[in-house]
Amino acid sequence: MKIQTAAIAFAKERLRSFDAGHDWSHTERVLNLARRIQSEESTGDTDVIELAAILHDIADTKFHEGSESDGGNIAYDFLTMNGFPGNKAGHVREIINNISFKKHAVKSEINSIEFMIVQDADRLDAMGAIGIARTFNYGGFRNRPLYDPDVPVKEYTDTQTYMNSASPTLNHFYEKLFLLRDLMNTKAGKKLAEERHIYMVDYVNRFLGEWEGRL
């Protein structure tokens, strides 16, 4: 059995209890985006890219009580037990352990094209129409208010503060989503991010106009 097929089955089982913004559908979109970016960039190890995309959320700390390194370690063990070369499995582990936006304030030591492609793909799925839907879905999942004009937007400089935030959902656009365009790694990722960014800005402007009764 092809390793990607086994990894998909493994990921689907791991993601069954996650919310709709972090379930298998999210992972599948990230996989498709990673394949598209790799095709346009014409570079990178396909197996590493696809497996990192498939397994990137199998132990997301938002739903999994554990350390930031659990996801990569679980993926590494799964891959090596299924005969995938250890050096490539190690690369997948590094990508998974460093992909999260929570670490954006600290520059990653990984600069491989495979890491850049998968990270761009994951960030793109947090943008545009899908990104908006995922943001409000997660806000509802955490029972957060849609918006509160009395709660200021925060700037996060460390992972723990970001993880502990309970800001209203609309603040998340300013605290994360609007930052993603300028954090993209690849030429293809930047191109895709630009249109999604504009869509989100238009949406938030419309939201605020309706909230304040101007529209």
Backbone as CSV, one residue per row, in Angstrom:
resi,resn,N_x,N_y,N_z,CA_x,CA_y,CA_z,C_x,C_y,C_z
1,MET,0.838,-1.195,0.000,0.000,0.000,0.000,0.877,1.251,0.000
2,LYS,0.560,2.196,-0.851,1.321,3.433,-0.918,1.256,4.145,0.430
3,ILE,2.395,4.710,0.857,2.472,5.323,2.177,1.463,6.451,2.337
4,GLN,1.195,7.205,1.256,0.204,8.291,1.357,-1.191,7.754,1.691
5,THR,-1.533,6.602,1.120,-2.846,5.998,1.382,-2.973,5.610,2.846
6,ALA,-1.923,5.008,3.390,-1.925,4.633,4.801,-1.967,5.875,5.688
7,ALA,-1.254,6.912,5.300,-1.219,8.146,6.087,-2.588,8.828,6.102
8,ILE,-3.286,8.796,4.984,-4.624,9.394,4.918,-5.575,8.678,5.879
9,ALA,-5.543,7.341,5.871,-6.401,6.575,6.779,-6.063,6.884,8.235
10,PHE,-4.781,6.988,8.530,-4.317,7.298,9.886,-4.774,8.691,10.302
11,ALA,-4.619,9.676,9.412,-5.007,11.048,9.723,-6.513,11.164,9.917
12,LYS,-7.287,10.519,9.071,-8.742,10.580,9.204,-9.186,10.083,10.569
13,GLU,-8.576,9.022,11.042,-8.937,8.484,12.343,-8.534,9.442,13.464
14,ARG,-7.360,10.048,13.362,-6.874,10.974,14.386,-7.723,12.248,14.457
15,LEU,-8.280,12.659,13.314,-8.973,13.939,13.231,-10.485,13.840,13.466
16,ARG,-10.967,12.677,13.769,-12.417,12.460,13.877,-13.076,13.358,14.912
17,SER,-12.403,13.694,15.999,-13.020,14.471,17.076,-12.734,15.971,16.975
18,PHE,-12.027,16.389,15.924,-11.681,17.801,15.784,-12.861,18.583,15.215
19,ASP,-12.848,19.906,15.412,-13.952,20.719,14.907,-13.880,20.818,13.391
20,ALA,-14.926,21.408,12.784,-15.050,21.429,11.324,-13.964,22.247,10.637
21,GLY,-13.271,23.099,11.381,-12.200,23.874,10.781,-10.852,23.198,10.828
22,HIS,-10.777,22.073,11.542,-9.495,21.364,11.690,-9.659,19.867,11.447
23,ASP,-10.703,19.500,10.720,-10.991,18.100,10.459,-10.273,17.616,9.201
24,TRP,-10.663,16.436,8.702,-10.023,15.901,7.517,-10.224,16.807,6.304
25,SER,-11.369,17.464,6.204,-11.608,18.347,5.058,-10.558,19.461,4.995
26,HIS,-10.206,20.014,6.164,-9.133,21.017,6.202,-7.828,20.416,5.696
27,THR,-7.495,19.240,6.208,-6.252,18.592,5.798,-6.242,18.304,4.308
28,GLU,-7.366,17.869,3.774,-7.441,17.577,2.344,-7.245,18.847,1.513
29,ARG,-7.805,19.963,1.973,-7.598,21.224,1.264,-6.130,21.639,1.307
30,VAL,-5.494,21.460,2.458,-4.072,21.785,2.581,-3.250,20.905,1.641
31,LEU,-3.590,19.641,1.561,-2.899,18.731,0.660,-3.037,19.187,-0.785
32,ASN,-4.245,19.537,-1.191,-4.470,19.984,-2.565,-3.735,21.289,-2.862
33,LEU,-3.727,22.206,-1.896,-3.005,23.461,-2.075,-1.502,23.218,-2.151
34,ALA,-0.996,22.309,-1.329,0.437,21.988,-1.360,0.822,21.404,-2.719
35,ARG,-0.020,20.538,-3.244,0.253,19.971,-4.570,0.242,21.061,-5.639
36,ARG,-0.698,22.000,-5.521,-0.774,23.090,-6.501,0.459,23.987,-6.422
37,ILE,0.854,24.344,-5.216,2.030,25.203,-5.052,3.282,24.498,-5.552
38,GLN,3.436,23.213,-5.214,4.604,22.475,-5.691,4.643,22.429,-7.208
39,SER,3.485,22.226,-7.824,3.421,22.176,-9.282,3.861,23.508,-9.883
40,GLU,3.414,24.621,-9.291,3.759,25.932,-9.830,5.208,26.304,-9.535
41,GLU,5.734,25.826,-8.419,7.127,26.106,-8.062,8.089,25.139,-8.747
42,SER,7.582,23.973,-9.180,8.379,22.956,-9.892,9.606,22.526,-9.095
43,THR,9.399,22.284,-7.802,10.516,21.848,-6.973,9.985,21.153,-5.727
44,GLY,10.868,20.475,-5.010,10.497,19.846,-3.751,10.291,18.347,-3.847
45,ASP,10.451,17.679,-2.716,10.254,16.227,-2.604,8.757,15.964,-2.416
46,THR,8.135,15.333,-3.396,6.687,15.123,-3.370,6.240,14.319,-2.165
47,ASP,6.952,13.248,-1.841,6.554,12.411,-0.706,6.587,13.201,0.602
48,VAL,7.646,13.961,0.820,7.768,14.748,2.053,6.657,15.790,2.126
49,ILE,6.421,16.485,1.026,5.388,17.521,0.988,4.016,16.926,1.273
50,GLU,3.662,15.862,0.571,2.331,15.282,0.727,2.130,14.686,2.116
51,LEU,3.128,13.996,2.634,2.977,13.370,3.950,2.942,14.408,5.063
52,ALA,3.715,15.463,4.932,3.666,16.529,5.938,2.302,17.215,5.920
53,ALA,1.748,17.418,4.716,0.423,18.017,4.604,-0.643,17.107,5.207
54,ILE,-0.575,15.831,4.900,-1.571,14.868,5.397,-1.539,14.754,6.918
55,LEU,-0.346,14.805,7.503,-0.187,14.517,8.927,-0.002,15.767,9.796
56,HIS,-0.088,16.949,9.200,0.327,18.156,9.928,-0.529,18.481,11.146
57,ASP,-1.773,18.016,11.202,-2.673,18.387,12.301,-3.069,17.212,13.193
58,ILE,-2.375,16.108,13.112,-2.828,14.904,13.818,-2.767,15.032,15.338
59,ALA,-2.030,16.028,15.849,-1.998,16.245,17.300,-2.003,17.741,17.588
60,ASP,-2.904,18.458,16.925,-3.028,19.903,17.144,-3.287,20.156,18.621
61,THR,-2.483,21.040,19.220,-2.588,21.260,20.661,-3.914,21.904,21.077
62,LYS,-4.665,22.461,20.131,-5.988,23.009,20.470,-6.962,21.909,20.850
63,PHE,-6.682,20.684,20.388,-7.593,19.563,20.655,-6.877,18.390,21.312
64,HIS,-5.567,18.504,21.433,-4.759,17.393,21.927,-3.943,17.884,23.114
65,GLU,-4.144,17.285,24.251,-3.387,17.675,25.438,-1.986,17.081,25.346
66,GLY,-1.036,17.910,25.027,0.329,17.428,24.888,1.256,18.558,24.500
67,SER,2.477,18.211,24.148,3.470,19.222,23.811,3.396,19.576,22.331
68,GLU,4.094,20.653,21.970,4.125,21.120,20.589,4.809,20.111,19.664
69,SER,5.603,19.216,20.227,6.345,18.262,19.404,5.630,16.928,19.218
70,ASP,4.487,16.747,19.855,3.793,15.460,19.782,3.409,15.099,18.349
71,GLY,2.869,16.074,17.613,2.421,15.779,16.251,3.532,15.249,15.375
72,GLY,4.672,15.927,15.390,5.800,15.482,14.582,6.322,14.128,15.007
73,ASN,6.367,13.888,16.316,6.864,12.605,16.809,5.925,11.458,16.454
74,ILE,4.631,11.704,16.570,3.651,10.672,16.206,3.754,10.365,14.720
75,ALA,3.891,11.410,13.905,4.033,11.216,12.461,5.304,10.435,12.137
76,TYR,6.397,10.786,12.792,7.672,10.093,12.559,7.547,8.607,12.886
77,ASP,6.975,8.300,14.033,6.825,6.898,14.426,5.948,6.147,13.431
78,PHE,4.849,6.780,13.012,3.951,6.142,12.049,4.679,5.863,10.734
79,LEU,5.399,6.842,10.240,6.064,6.705,8.939,7.162,5.655,8.974
80,THR,8.000,5.687,9.989,9.107,4.722,10.047,8.593,3.301,10.260
81,MET,7.517,3.160,11.032,6.939,1.827,11.234,6.319,1.275,9.955
82,ASN,6.008,2.197,9.023,5.447,1.777,7.740,6.494,1.782,6.623
83,GLY,7.766,1.778,7.005,8.834,1.597,6.040,9.323,2.839,5.327
84,PHE,8.876,4.013,5.745,9.322,5.251,5.111,10.726,5.572,5.621
85,PRO,11.636,5.997,4.750,13.022,6.255,5.168,13.119,7.219,6.345
86,GLY,13.993,6.902,7.285,14.110,7.691,8.502,14.494,9.139,8.271
87,ASN,15.371,9.402,7.299,15.792,10.783,7.063,14.636,11.628,6.534
88,LYS,13.813,11.035,5.671,12.659,11.770,5.152,11.570,11.901,6.217
89,ALA,11.402,10.876,7.025,10.430,10.947,8.123,10.842,12.038,9.103
90,GLY,12.147,12.197,9.315,12.644,13.256,10.177,12.343,14.628,9.612
91,HIS,12.413,14.742,8.304,12.086,16.010,7.642,10.603,16.329,7.830
92,VAL,9.755,15.325,7.670,8.318,15.506,7.890,8.070,15.953,9.330
93,ARG,8.753,15.316,10.272,8.600,15.685,11.691,8.963,17.150,11.919
94,GLU,10.055,17.602,11.337,10.483,18.990,11.493,9.456,19.966,10.926
95,ILE,8.900,19.631,9.775,7.891,20.493,9.165,6.680,20.621,10.078
96,ILE,6.176,19.493,10.552,4.980,19.497,11.395,5.216,20.272,12.691
97,ASN,6.394,20.111,13.280,6.667,20.759,14.559,6.927,22.254,14.442
98,ASN,7.079,22.759,13.223,7.397,24.178,13.040,6.395,24.934,12.175
99,ILE,5.338,24.269,11.743,4.426,24.859,10.760,3.471,25.885,11.359
100,SER,3.190,25.783,12.640,2.103,26.542,13.249,2.330,28.047,13.239
101,PHE,1.231,28.795,13.078,1.280,30.253,13.169,1.729,30.697,14.559
102,LYS,1.473,29.885,15.578,1.837,30.247,16.948,3.318,30.560,17.066
103,LYS,4.117,30.026,16.140,5.561,30.226,16.207,6.054,31.313,15.259
104,HIS,5.118,32.111,14.709,5.523,33.076,13.691,6.438,34.165,14.226
105,ALA,6.374,34.443,15.542,7.218,35.481,16.120,8.667,35.024,16.246
106,VAL,8.877,33.712,16.148,10.229,33.170,16.214,10.561,32.554,14.869
107,LYS,11.578,33.059,14.213,11.917,32.581,12.876,12.333,31.114,12.928
108,SER,11.727,30.324,12.074,12.033,28.899,12.043,13.434,28.653,11.498
109,GLU,14.081,27.637,12.050,15.404,27.258,11.563,15.307,26.384,10.320
110,ILE,14.094,25.977,9.985,13.887,25.152,8.798,13.626,26.062,7.604
111,ASN,14.401,25.904,6.559,14.207,26.742,5.369,14.100,25.913,4.101
112,SER,13.697,24.647,4.261,13.571,23.788,3.083,12.361,24.190,2.263
113,ILE,12.412,23.937,0.977,11.294,24.270,0.102,10.062,23.453,0.483
114,GLU,10.260,22.235,0.973,9.125,21.413,1.392,8.389,22.069,2.560
115,PHE,9.141,22.571,3.535,8.537,23.277,4.664,7.785,24.509,4.187
116,MET,8.403,25.282,3.314,7.790,26.512,2.819,6.481,26.235,2.095
117,ILE,6.451,25.189,1.298,5.250,24.846,0.535,4.113,24.419,1.456
118,VAL,4.401,23.530,2.402,3.343,23.036,3.286,2.848,24.145,4.215
119,GLN,3.758,24.964,4.711,3.334,26.068,5.564,2.457,27.061,4.796
120,ASP,2.830,27.371,3.558,1.998,28.251,2.736,0.618,27.660,2.514
121,ALA,0.569,26.368,2.234,-0.717,25.705,1.994,-1.606,25.774,3.231
122,ASP,-1.030,25.537,4.399,-1.793,25.586,5.640,-2.283,27.002,5.917
123,ARG,-1.438,27.977,5.665,-1.829,29.373,5.889,-2.902,29.824,4.904
124,LEU,-2.825,29.369,3.687,-3.836,29.748,2.696,-5.221,29.258,3.106
125,ASP,-5.297,28.112,3.768,-6.607,27.605,4.168,-7.181,28.373,5.353
126,ALA,-6.369,29.261,5.936,-6.862,30.148,6.985,-7.282,31.499,6.416
127,MET,-7.254,31.620,5.101,-7.561,32.889,4.438,-8.780,32.742,3.525
128,GLY,-9.259,33.883,3.005,-10.343,33.862,2.038,-11.661,33.408,2.632
129,ALA,-12.563,32.932,1.780,-13.900,32.514,2.212,-13.828,31.349,3.201
130,ILE,-12.967,30.386,2.918,-12.809,29.249,3.825,-12.259,29.727,5.161
131,GLY,-11.288,30.613,5.117,-10.704,31.135,6.351,-11.735,31.830,7.216
132,ILE,-12.618,32.607,6.597,-13.689,33.283,7.338,-14.603,32.252,7.996
133,ALA,-15.011,31.252,7.235,-15.895,30.211,7.772,-15.225,29.469,8.929
134,ARG,-13.960,29.134,8.769,-13.241,28.419,9.825,-13.106,29.266,11.083
135,THR,-12.866,30.551,10.904,-12.681,31.441,12.044,-13.938,31.529,12.893
136,PHE,-15.080,31.727,12.254,-16.322,31.827,13.021,-16.759,30.463,13.557
137,ASN,-16.441,29.407,12.844,-16.741,28.070,13.362,-15.977,27.818,14.657
138,TYR,-14.686,28.165,14.666,-13.878,27.921,15.865,-14.300,28.846,17.003
139,GLY,-14.651,30.105,16.658,-15.134,31.015,17.690,-16.385,30.491,18.363
140,GLY,-17.295,29.913,17.554,-18.490,29.298,18.118,-18.163,28.075,18.943
141,PHE,-17.216,27.290,18.460,-16.775,26.094,19.174,-16.248,26.462,20.562
142,ARG,-15.583,27.621,20.669,-15.033,28.088,21.947,-15.980,29.054,22.677
143,ASN,-17.185,29.234,22.120,-18.197,30.101,22.731,-17.690,31.527,22.919
144,ARG,-17.019,32.054,21.924,-16.510,33.420,21.970,-17.498,34.374,21.291
145,PRO,-17.559,35.625,21.746,-18.455,36.593,21.091,-17.991,36.870,19.665
146,LEU,-18.945,37.236,18.800,-18.567,37.582,17.432,-17.629,38.780,17.421
147,TYR,-17.989,39.799,18.200,-17.217,41.038,18.191,-17.545,41.819,19.443
148,ASP,-16.563,42.531,19.959,-16.766,43.431,21.091,-15.855,44.628,20.877
149,PRO,-16.421,45.780,20.495,-15.585,46.948,20.212,-14.790,47.436,21.411
150,ASP,-15.132,46.980,22.616,-14.408,47.393,23.815,-13.187,46.517,24.100
151,VAL,-13.029,45.438,23.335,-11.872,44.553,23.523,-10.845,44.877,22.444
152,PRO,-9.685,45.419,22.816,-8.699,45.829,21.810,-8.009,44.641,21.146
153,VAL,-7.529,44.883,19.948,-6.721,43.890,19.238,-5.380,43.745,19.950
154,LYS,-4.908,42.519,20.056,-3.652,42.252,20.763,-2.540,41.892,19.779
155,GLU,-1.322,42.121,20.200,-0.152,41.668,19.446,0.558,40.628,20.281
156,TYR,0.707,39.445,19.722,1.282,38.338,20.476,2.765,38.176,20.164
157,THR,3.564,38.075,21.214,5.007,37.925,21.047,5.522,36.579,21.537
158,ASP,4.608,35.742,22.047,5.025,34.410,22.469,3.870,33.434,22.293
159,THR,4.205,32.184,22.187,3.230,31.138,21.897,2.178,31.005,22.993
160,GLN,2.589,31.051,24.253,1.661,30.805,25.349,0.577,31.865,25.426
161,THR,0.960,33.133,25.236,-0.030,34.210,25.272,-1.040,34.044,24.156
162,TYR,-0.553,33.674,22.973,-1.443,33.444,21.830,-2.405,32.304,22.122
163,MET,-1.896,31.219,22.689,-2.723,30.051,22.983,-3.790,30.363,24.032
164,ASN,-3.482,31.254,24.975,-4.400,31.545,26.065,-5.408,32.637,25.733
165,SER,-5.300,33.207,24.547,-6.183,34.308,24.178,-7.635,33.844,24.051
166,ALA,-8.541,34.700,24.515,-9.978,34.441,24.361,-10.641,35.646,23.705
167,SER,-9.923,36.297,22.809,-10.426,37.493,22.143,-11.671,37.183,21.318
168,PRO,-12.533,38.190,21.102,-13.680,37.987,20.215,-13.223,37.524,18.835
169,THR,-14.095,36.833,18.137,-13.726,36.225,16.865,-13.232,37.247,15.849
170,LEU,-13.866,38.403,15.740,-13.437,39.362,14.730,-12.007,39.831,14.967
171,ASN,-11.575,39.897,16.210,-10.207,40.313,16.506,-9.184,39.392,15.858
172,HIS,-9.571,38.141,15.657,-8.656,37.147,15.089,-8.200,37.546,13.682
173,PHE,-9.038,38.282,12.972,-8.637,38.740,11.643,-7.422,39.652,11.746
174,TYR,-7.434,40.547,12.727,-6.327,41.487,12.897,-5.123,40.835,13.574
175,GLU,-5.402,39.885,14.447,-4.335,39.260,15.226,-3.609,38.146,14.475
176,LYS,-4.256,37.593,13.446,-3.626,36.522,12.671,-3.878,36.637,11.176
177,LEU,-5.143,36.587,10.768,-5.447,36.372,9.350,-4.917,37.466,8.442
178,PHE,-4.992,38.729,8.873,-4.486,39.814,8.038,-2.955,39.845,7.979
179,LEU,-2.299,39.097,8.846,-0.837,39.046,8.853,-0.290,38.005,7.882
180,LEU,-1.134,37.059,7.485,-0.649,35.897,6.739,-0.101,36.245,5.359
181,ARG,-0.705,37.200,4.681,-0.256,37.552,3.332,1.238,37.851,3.308
182,ASP,1.718,38.578,4.296,3.117,38.989,4.314,4.036,37.934,4.911
183,LEU,3.467,36.800,5.320,4.274,35.714,5.879,4.444,34.552,4.912
184,MET,3.893,34.686,3.704,3.994,33.594,2.738,5.437,33.427,2.268
185,ASN,5.787,32.184,1.957,7.170,31.837,1.607,7.442,31.782,0.110
186,THR,6.501,31.253,-0.651,6.740,30.958,-2.067,6.048,31.970,-2.969
187,LYS,6.541,32.061,-4.185,5.930,32.969,-5.156,4.481,32.573,-5.423
188,ALA,4.236,31.290,-5.580,2.877,30.810,-5.833,1.979,31.078,-4.632
189,GLY,2.506,30.870,-3.432,1.727,31.109,-2.229,1.363,32.575,-2.071
190,LYS,2.301,33.445,-2.374,2.045,34.885,-2.269,0.959,35.323,-3.243
191,LYS,0.978,34.767,-4.431,-0.020,35.118,-5.434,-1.412,34.698,-4.990
192,LEU,-1.531,33.491,-4.471,-2.822,33.000,-4.007,-3.299,33.774,-2.777
193,ALA,-2.359,34.153,-1.919,-2.710,34.844,-0.681,-3.255,36.238,-0.941
194,GLU,-2.777,36.900,-1.982,-3.183,38.278,-2.243,-4.690,38.386,-2.455
195,GLU,-5.241,37.539,-3.286,-6.680,37.584,-3.564,-7.491,37.229,-2.320
196,ARG,-7.029,36.228,-1.577,-7.753,35.826,-0.370,-7.704,36.932,0.687
197,HIS,-6.581,37.629,0.767,-6.451,38.729,1.715,-7.456,39.839,1.401
198,ILE,-7.539,40.230,0.154,-8.467,41.285,-0.257,-9.900,40.893,0.072
199,TYR,-10.254,39.644,-0.152,-11.601,39.151,0.144,-11.910,39.311,1.629
200,MET,-10.939,38.961,2.478,-11.160,39.063,3.926,-11.301,40.514,4.373
201,VAL,-10.472,41.397,3.823,-10.557,42.814,4.181,-11.928,43.372,3.814
202,ASP,-12.401,43.040,2.616,-13.726,43.488,2.183,-14.807,42.965,3.128
203,TYR,-14.666,41.712,3.540,-15.661,41.108,4.439,-15.686,41.827,5.787
204,VAL,-14.517,42.064,6.385,-14.463,42.703,7.700,-15.003,44.126,7.625
205,ASN,-14.694,44.842,6.559,-15.246,46.186,6.391,-16.772,46.144,6.317
206,ARG,-17.304,45.147,5.610,-18.751,44.981,5.517,-19.340,44.622,6.888
207,PHE,-18.691,43.719,7.587,-19.134,43.300,8.921,-19.239,44.505,9.840
208,LEU,-18.191,45.328,9.895,-18.184,46.482,10.784,-19.242,47.506,10.377
209,GLY,-19.428,47.661,9.052,-20.460,48.585,8.575,-21.840,48.164,9.004
210,GLU,-22.123,46.869,8.924,-23.429,46.362,9.337,-23.564,46.411,10.869
211,TRP,-22.463,46.093,11.570,-22.491,46.112,13.038,-22.827,47.510,13.556
212,GLU,-22.261,48.512,12.918,-22.442,49.894,13.354,-23.656,50.555,12.702
213,GLY,-24.378,49.829,11.849,-25.579,50.357,11.235,-25.323,51.319,10.095
214,ARG,-24.097,51.296,9.548,-23.768,52.178,8.421,-24.168,51.562,7.090
215,LEU,-24.335,50.265,7.073,-24.663,49.551,5.823,-25.922,48.703,6.042
